[in-house]
Amino acid sequence: MLTGPQISADTVTAIVTDGTSGNLSERWTQTRHRIADLATQWGRLCDSVGLVAISKGHPAAALRQLAELGQRDFGENYLQEALPKQQELQDLKLTWHFTGQLQGNKTRAVAEHFDWVHTLDRERIAIRLNEQRPQHAPPLNICVQVSLEPEPGKGGVPPAEVLALAQRIVALPKLKLRGLMCIPPPRDRFDEQRVLFQQLADCQRGLIAAGLAVDTLSMGMSADLDAAVAAGATWVRIGTAIFGERHKK
Ligand SMILES: *Cc1c(COP(=O)(O)O)cnc(C)c1O
């Protein structure tokens, strides 16, 4: 536990080398450095690429450890898992990102307990989130999920339908459209990954040309982080590279 205001180098090393939890700190630090290096490499400002730590499948204690190192943004995919963790971590000022598939009957809890939704792909869900967002809360930050290549069972709207949905969202006062998100089909090669992410960036340019004020590209996971930063990601969503492998659900 880091308690006092001073975190000495010795303390950090002790955490890093301490079996179970140690690797976590080390991997988080490495991921942060990797993102900063990539940003520099692609001529971008270091702080233009934010890190959402995707913490699904990992206990609240792991999130607390990262929060003590300075991680603020956490992404969760399953409400029944996220809500108890949020409760347990209430004393920390964390920013919560919903990154799972969003069903109609789950919107209220998301509207009440999250700051961002990365996976919006239906107007019906947008309307519900807008109605259910508490009056005292700031507008819920929204990314529209785009399916760059049709994949059965996966969420997202095709690029041709993004503008229409985006315009509906902009009209809803308790939502704030921030930009676009994608989970492209896995590709091994950097160039192939980058081409897909550039398609999302093109979609975003289309929204801007249509007069929408969007500033967010949520793209890049552990396996395609480099290509995402190259193509302009402003949030990368990293799970495995920080927390290690998840148990399969
Ligand atoms: C699980 C998940 C991630 C993290 O994936 P890793 O490969 O573990 O980094 C990112 N985004 C979404 C939407 C996810 O569901």
The ligand as a Gaussian input file, in Angstrom:
#p B3LYP/6-31G(d) Opt

LIG

0 1
 C      -11.463000      -6.338000     -23.739000
 C      -11.501000      -5.097000     -24.557000
 C      -10.340000      -4.332000     -24.751000
 C       -8.968000      -4.728000     -24.246000
 O       -8.445000      -5.746000     -25.029000
 P       -6.949000      -6.294000     -24.779000
 O       -6.670000      -7.071000     -26.004000
 O       -7.029000      -7.136000     -23.546000
 O       -6.065000      -5.132000     -24.611000
 C      -10.477000      -3.140000     -25.446000
 N      -11.656000      -2.730000     -25.936000
 C      -12.774000      -3.456000     -25.766000
 C      -14.051000      -2.946000     -26.316000
 C      -12.730000      -4.659000     -25.093000
 O      -13.861000      -5.365000     -24.950000

